Amino acid sequence: MTTPPATRDPDSQALVERYLAHVRVHKRLAERTQVLYALDLQKLQALAAEDGVPILQVHPHHVRRWVAQMHARGRSGRGIALILSGWRGLYVWLGREGLMAINPVVDVRAPKAPKPLPKALGVDEAVQLAAFENEEASPDLEARDQCVVELLYGCGLRLGELEGLDALASSQARGWVDLEAGEAHVLGKGGKRRSVPVGGPALKALRHWLEVRQAWLSAAPEPSAALFIGRRGQRLSPRQLRARLRQRSLQTGLATPVHPHMLRHSFASHVLQSSGDLRAVQELLGHAHISTTQVYTRLDFQHLAKVYDAAHPRAQRPGKK
């Protein structure tokens, strides 16, 4: 709520105008930024006027109460953080002008915004992507790209773990796939090694790709030990792998472009939905702490809630039509 100008402290208004002139002339901030600063300081004046406090007499307890009020009225944590940033700048300037002994905003923090849930594909979408065959693409590129999708979704690998795979095991290899054992050995975060099972479709795609890869290497001027290579034999970069996956997801007809970590999230969510074994998912993903893995229980609950809403005859809840 914006307080009418007549109820504001005229001395406070003059100080705000001086500060905005300072921002405009000396900092030369963008016009849009200046407008946002002005709105933030209007909010400060309105809240201070409600409490009958001139801005030079604002203390941290005032600011904390105003933060709580804004949050209770529905302002997001990020929005409050931006407002506090505008206020903080004013009080830094007032301190430099010798008008304030302390900055009442300096130690006040906005409420933490809830962490967004990781994006995961539905089971049908993930299977659609994994089973997709691009008949218009080069058979060689198709073999490689299909293998990439199968290992990302079938093993829950990070992009860096996938990019680091070599075709053969060696003491220098960051990772490799053991075809006989059906296991991928990868080097994860913090230099931790782990082994994850590789399913039948991924092994089939991998064998096909290895045949193509060998043909590429025989003609490559820069042969590499990497599992996933370009036509010149060089290891594919993370950027190239991301671009190929994005392109493939769009060709598949999925509504959302897919990035590698989305397939990792999909792997974890779908395994948890089927097994309910959070500890096993933690081991498969290589998480050091179970708390990191617990985010997938929230994804799993969202899935169950959607099934409930769609299927149960008594699922209609207040506000849901």
N, C-alpha and C positions, 0 to 999 in steps of 0.2 A: 504494500500500500504506500503510495507517495503522499507525503504530507504537503498541504498547500504552502506555498512560499511564505505567506504571512506568518505562519506559526514557527518558522525556523528562526534560530538565533542569527541576527544580522551579521554579527562578527564572524560566526562560523561560515556563513555564506560568502563573505568577503575573502576569507582564507581559502575556501575551496576554489573560488574564481581565480585567485592568485596562483594557486597550484596548477590549475588547468592551463593557465597562460604559460606557466613554466614548462609544462609538458609540451605545449604546442610550439613554443619558440625555441627552447633549448634542447629538448629531446627529439623534436621533429618526428613524432610518431605518426603513423598512418591515420588518416581522418577517421576511419572506422574504429581504430583503437581509442582515439580521443573521445568518440561518442560513447564507447563502452565504459571508459573511465568516468565520464560524467554521470552516466546512469548508476554506476556503482556508488559514487559519492552522493548522489541523490538518495539512494537507499540508506547510506550511513546517516545523512542528515535527518531523514524521516524517522529512523529508529531512535536516534539521539533525542529528537524532539518529543517523541512519545514518552521518553523517560525524563524529559526536562534537563538534559545534560548537554552543555556546549561541547563541541568536538575536542576542545583543548582539555576538557576534564574527563574524557573517556578513559576507563580503566579496563584491564583484561577481563574482569568479571562481567562488565557490560557486554563486551564483544562475545564472550562465551554464551551469554544469555541470548543475544541476537542470533548467533549461529543456531542455537537450539530452536528458536522461534522459526527461522527460515526453514530449517529441516522439517519441523512439525507441519509447516504449511505446504510441504511437498517439494521444496527445492532440492535438487540432487546434490550429492557430495561434490561432484565436479563443478557444478554451478556455484556452490558456496565457496569452493576453493578459488575460483576466478574472482569472485567478489572480494574475498579477503586479500587477494593479491593487489587489487585496486586500492583498498583501504591501507594496506601496508605501505604502498608507495607514497601515499599522502603523508603518513606519519613519519616516514624516513625524511621526507622533505621538511616537515615541521621541526624535526629534531635538528636538521642542519641549519634551519633558520633560528635556532635557539629558543623555540617556542614550546618544546616538549622535552621533558627529561627522560621519559621512557616511551617506547613504542608499544602501545597496548595490544597490538595485533601480532607482534613478532612470534610469540609462542603459542598462538591459537591455531589449531588445525581444523580443517573441515572433516565431517564424518567420512569414514572410508566408504567408497563406493563398492557395492558388491561385485565380486569378480564375475565377469561374464562366463557362462558355460562354454566349454569348447564346442565347436561346431562338428557335428558328426552326421554322416549320411544314414538314411534308413537302410535296413537290411536289403530291401529290394533295389534301392539305388546303388548300393555298393556292389551287389551281384551283377546288376546291369552294366556297371562300369568294368568289372573284372571280366565279364563274358563278351564284351563288345569286340567285334572284329571289323576293322575298317577295310572294306574291300577296295576302296579307291587308293589306299596308301601302298607304298612299296612294301612287299612281303618281308624284306629284311628289317625295315624300321618297325613294321607291325610286330614282328617277333620280339624286338627289343622292348618296345613300349608296353606290350602286354606283360612281359616278364617283370618290368618295373612295377606295374600296378599289382601284380600277384604278390610280389615280395613285400610291398608297402602295406597292402591290406591283409595279406595272409600271415604276416609275421609281426606287424605293428612296429616296423622299424622307423627310426628317425631318418630324416633326409641325409644327415651327415653319416649315419651308419650305412645307409644304402650306397651312398657315393663312395665310401671307403672300401667297399667289398672288392676283393681280388678274385680272379677266376680260380686260382689254386692256393692252397694253404702254404704258407712259408713263414719264416721267422720275422720277415719284414712286413707281412700283410697285416693291415688293420682289421680285416675281416674276410671271411670266405664262407661258401656254402658247401657242406659235406653232402654230396648227392646220395651216397650209400646209406649214411645214417639219417638223412632227412633232417638236417639241422643247419641253422645259420649261426655262425660264430661272429659276433660283432664287438666293436670297441665303442662303448657308450660314453655318457658324460662322466667327467672325472677320471677318465682312463680306465673305467671298469669294464671288464669283459663279461659277456653273458652269452648263453646259447639259447636259441628259441627253435621250436619245431617248425618245419616247413611242410605244408600240406601237399597233397597229391597234385592239384591243379598248378600250384607254383612250381613243383618239381618238373612237371611236364613242360611248362612254359620255359623253364630254365634250360632244360636239355635242348629244346628247339633253338633257343637263343645262342647257346654255346656252339652249336653247329654253324650258325650264321657268323658269330663272332670269329671263329677260326678262319672262315673264308675272308673276312675283312682283314684280319691280321696278316694273312699271307700276302696281301697287296698293300699293306699300310707302310708309309714311310716313317711313322713314329709309333711303333708297336708299344703297347703298355700292358702291364700285368692286371690292369683294372678289369672288373667284370663288365661294367657298362662303358662302352667306348663309342666314339664317333667313327666315321668312315676312314679317317686318317689314323686311327688307332689310339687316339688320345683319350684319357679318362674324361667322361662327361662331368661338367661342373654342376654344382647345386642349382645354379641359375638355369642351365640347360634342362636339367631334370624337371624343375618346376614348370618351365615353359611347355615342355612336352606333355606333362600331365594335365596342365590347364587346357591345352588344345584338345587333348583326347577327351576330357570330360565334356567339353562343349560339343564335340563331334558326336558324343554318345547321346546328347539331348538332355543332359541334366540341367536343372534350372539354375544351379549355382556352380560357378567354376570351382574345381577341386584343387586344393593344394596338398602337398605330401602329409602335413601334420593332420589334416582332416581325415586321411585314411588311417593314421595311427589312432586317432580318437574313435573312429568307427570300429576298428579292430577291438579296442578295449571295451567299448560300450556293448558290442554284440557278443563278445565272449562273456561279459558279466551278465547280460540278459539271459544267456543260455545256461550258465553254470552257477551264478550267484557266489562264486568263489573270489572274493576280493583279493585275498593273499596271492592266489595264483596269477591274477591279472597284474599285481604288483611285480611279481617275479618276471613275467613275460615282458613287461614294459621296461624293466630295469630301474624302477623307482627306488631311491634310497629310503624313503619314508612312506608309510602307508597313507599318511594324510594327503600326499600328492595324488594318490590313486583314488581317494574317496570322492573326488569330484565326479567320477563316473557313476557313483551311486545316485547322484542328483540327475544325471542324464537318464539312468535306468528308471528312476521314479517318474520322470517326465513321460517316458515311453509307456509305462504302466498306467499313468493317469489318462493318457490319450486313449489307450485301449479300453479302460474303464468307462470313460465318457462316451465312447462310440458303441460299446457293447452291452452295458448293464442297464436293465429296464428301469432301475431306480437311480441312475447316475445323474439325472438332471438336478444341478445344484443352483442355489440362488444366483441370479445374474448371468446364468449360462443358458442361452437359447439356441 
